[in-house]
């Protein structure tokens, strides 16, 4: 018996209107690569949480987290912005203790 599968690409439901958002993250005048940028709406009833990651030039584009199209932006509103970058710094090699004379 053949298997027939139909996948619909449009639900007919419209999401919230979003606007394109981009930016550049720098530290002491130099671009920051690999930082996570988060936008959290000040009023949870207005706006959509969104995030992005910086490239080698420090540039990011936002994607709304609840079903947003990649790099399409987020809803207009007031946001608290967070920028986080975590780097692993390997521990220094243990040094032998100085001789006890």
One Martini backbone bead per residue (centre of mass of N, CA, C, O) as a GRO file, in nm:
protein
  101
    1UNK     BB    1   0.094   0.037   0.025
    2UNK     BB    2   0.081   0.358  -0.022
    3UNK     BB    3   0.234   0.658   0.089
    4UNK     BB    4   0.070   0.962   0.184
    5UNK     BB    5   0.205   1.300   0.213
    6UNK     BB    6   0.093   1.604   0.361
    7UNK     BB    7   0.235   1.938   0.357
    8UNK     BB    8   0.188   2.233   0.506
    9UNK     BB    9   0.305   2.584   0.464
   10UNK     BB   10   0.021   2.711   0.565
   11UNK     BB   11  -0.191   2.824   0.834
   12UNK     BB   12  -0.314   3.135   0.823
   13UNK     BB   13  -0.138   3.246   1.045
   14UNK     BB   14  -0.055   3.540   1.206
   15UNK     BB   15   0.193   3.708   1.322
   16UNK     BB   16   0.374   3.928   1.445
   17UNK     BB   17   0.507   4.221   1.387
   18UNK     BB   18   0.821   4.278   1.235
   19UNK     BB   19   1.154   4.412   1.271
   20UNK     BB   20   1.449   4.488   1.168
   21UNK     BB   21   1.756   4.386   1.349
   22UNK     BB   22   2.070   4.551   1.410
   23UNK     BB   23   2.425   4.522   1.514
   24UNK     BB   24   2.713   4.632   1.716
   25UNK     BB   25   2.981   4.483   1.898
   26UNK     BB   26   3.192   4.650   2.136
   27UNK     BB   27   3.535   4.671   2.279
   28UNK     BB   28   3.737   4.920   2.284
   29UNK     BB   29   3.670   4.937   1.951
   30UNK     BB   30   3.624   4.627   1.927
   31UNK     BB   31   3.511   4.354   1.805
   32UNK     BB   32   3.268   4.101   1.906
   33UNK     BB   33   3.300   3.762   1.898
   34UNK     BB   34   3.049   3.535   2.005
   35UNK     BB   35   2.807   3.691   2.104
   36UNK     BB   36   2.522   3.720   2.302
   37UNK     BB   37   2.203   3.858   2.208
   38UNK     BB   38   1.944   4.006   2.416
   39UNK     BB   39   1.585   4.055   2.401
   40UNK     BB   40   1.371   4.205   2.652
   41UNK     BB   41   1.075   4.284   2.735
   42UNK     BB   42   0.947   4.510   2.950
   43UNK     BB   43   0.666   4.433   2.823
   44UNK     BB   44   0.513   4.126   2.780
   45UNK     BB   45   0.271   4.245   2.592
   46UNK     BB   46   0.521   4.388   2.448
   47UNK     BB   47   0.677   4.202   2.248
   48UNK     BB   48   0.977   4.002   2.166
   49UNK     BB   49   1.184   3.782   2.216
   50UNK     BB   50   1.541   3.802   2.133
   51UNK     BB   51   1.822   3.690   1.916
   52UNK     BB   52   2.190   3.679   1.882
   53UNK     BB   53   2.502   3.658   1.692
   54UNK     BB   54   2.823   3.735   1.658
   55UNK     BB   55   3.061   3.821   1.446
   56UNK     BB   56   3.375   3.921   1.350
   57UNK     BB   57   3.240   4.230   1.336
   58UNK     BB   58   2.998   4.230   1.568
   59UNK     BB   59   2.752   4.134   1.411
   60UNK     BB   60   2.386   4.142   1.429
   61UNK     BB   61   2.077   3.946   1.416
   62UNK     BB   62   1.745   3.915   1.479
   63UNK     BB   63   1.543   3.660   1.656
   64UNK     BB   64   1.254   3.550   1.728
   65UNK     BB   65   1.171   3.293   1.958
   66UNK     BB   66   0.854   3.266   1.862
   67UNK     BB   67   0.867   3.173   1.541
   68UNK     BB   68   1.085   3.318   1.403
   69UNK     BB   69   1.251   3.439   1.157
   70UNK     BB   70   1.550   3.437   1.051
   71UNK     BB   71   1.666   3.761   1.085
   72UNK     BB   72   1.382   3.946   1.106
   73UNK     BB   73   1.338   4.012   1.413
   74UNK     BB   74   1.114   4.233   1.595
   75UNK     BB   75   0.915   4.389   1.791
   76UNK     BB   76   0.799   4.676   1.882
   77UNK     BB   77   0.983   4.823   2.164
   78UNK     BB   78   1.084   4.778   2.489
   79UNK     BB   79   1.426   4.690   2.589
   80UNK     BB   80   1.632   4.457   2.732
   81UNK     BB   81   1.989   4.429   2.709
   82UNK     BB   82   2.204   4.149   2.639
   83UNK     BB   83   2.560   4.065   2.684
   84UNK     BB   84   2.734   3.753   2.603
   85UNK     BB   85   3.060   3.608   2.694
   86UNK     BB   86   3.225   3.291   2.672
   87UNK     BB   87   3.543   3.187   2.797
   88UNK     BB   88   3.791   2.955   2.784
   89UNK     BB   89   4.036   2.916   3.041
   90UNK     BB   90   4.299   2.761   3.089
   91UNK     BB   91   4.474   2.630   3.314
   92UNK     BB   92   4.742   2.646   3.473
   93UNK     BB   93   5.020   2.509   3.522
   94UNK     BB   94   5.152   2.348   3.761
   95UNK     BB   95   5.372   2.444   4.006
   96UNK     BB   96   5.632   2.387   4.168
   97UNK     BB   97   5.750   2.405   4.457
   98UNK     BB   98   5.959   2.550   4.636
   99UNK     BB   99   6.230   2.503   4.791
  100UNK     BB  100   6.316   2.385   5.112
  101UNK     BB  101   6.584   2.522   5.312
   0.00000   0.00000   0.00000
